[in-house]
Structure formats: C-alpha cells, structure tokens
Amino acid sequence: MDVEKLFAAYGQALVDGDVETTVANYGFPCMVLTDEFAGTLSEPDQLREALRQAGGYYAQFGLVGVRLKILGVDEVSDRITRVRL
C-alpha cells in the first residue's frame, strides 16, 4: 500500500468536497478516531453525512489544501494498516 499516495488523494478529495471518492477509501464497518470522536460507522451513508457536514465547515474557513505528515505506519495485518498522522 502506498500510504502517501492514498492520503494525498484523500486530502484532495476533502478539498474538492468529493464525498464519494473519500467514502470509497473506507471499508465498512470502520472505526473513526479523532480528538473529538471515537466510534464505529457501520454504513457508508453515516460517513457521507459526516463528510458533508465537515465539507461545510471546511468551505466556511476557505480550505484550499491538505498537507499531512506521516508519523508512523504499522501493518497490523494484510488488510489493516494503522497510520499515525
């Protein structure tokens, strides 16, 4: 897995408000962990709604780019990779 390429495309999709491309990067159910939220989303529609809300927030503040710094990558299994950003 090319983690840098994945997150570059993910960041661009967020900037573009491209919810479908962003959702396509997830498998379901998925776990979402942030400073403000920790939980499981069982269906793509749950993520779509969260991304639509976030998109409005991003637009309000004029988001024009996303630059992520990869701090660590741990291949947990053949299908699971933990990435610290």
N, C-alpha and C positions, 0 to 999 in steps of 0.2 A: 504494500500500500504506500502510495506517495502522499504522505500526510501534508506536506507543504502545498502540493497541488490541490488536494482536497479542500484545505482551509482557504486557499486563495479563491477558488471557485465559490465556496460557501460565503466568504466575505463579499464578493462581487454580487452574488445573488441577494444578499441582505441590502446592499446599497441600492440595487436596481428595484427592490421591492418584489423580487421574483420568488413568491411563496412556493410555487410548485417545484422549482429547482432545489430550493432549500429543503423542503419536505422529502424530496427524492433521496437525499443523503442519509436519511434515517431508516432504521428497521424498527418494526413495532412488535411488541411494546418496547418503549425506550425509556431510559432514565435521564432526567434532566436535573442538573445540579448547578446552582449558581449561589451567590451570596444571599440572595433573597428567596430562593425556592429550591426545594428538593422533592422530587416526586417522579411518578411514572405516568407516562402518557400511553394509553392503550391503542389509540387510533390516530390516523393521520389528521383527521378533522380537528382534533384537540390541538395539535401543533399548528395547523393552519390558522386557527383563531388566535393563538398566542402570537404568531408571527405577524398577523395583520395588525394586532394592537401595537406590537413593537414597531412596526413599519411607520405607523402614525407618529410615534414618539421620535423615531429617527428623523423623519421628514421635518418635524417641528424644530429640531435643532440643526437641520441642514447637513446631515450626514453625507459626505461625499467619498468616503473611503474607509476601509478597514485594514489595519495592519496588525497582524498577530505575531507574537513572539512565542515560539515553541520552546518550552522549558524542559520538557521531558516526554518520552514516548515509551510505553510499556506494552508489548504484545502479550496480552493476557491469554489469548487462545488464537486459533486460526481465524476466528470471526470477530474477536473483540480486541480492540486496541484502546488503551487509556492514554489520553494526551493531556498534558498539563500546559495550559496557555497562559 
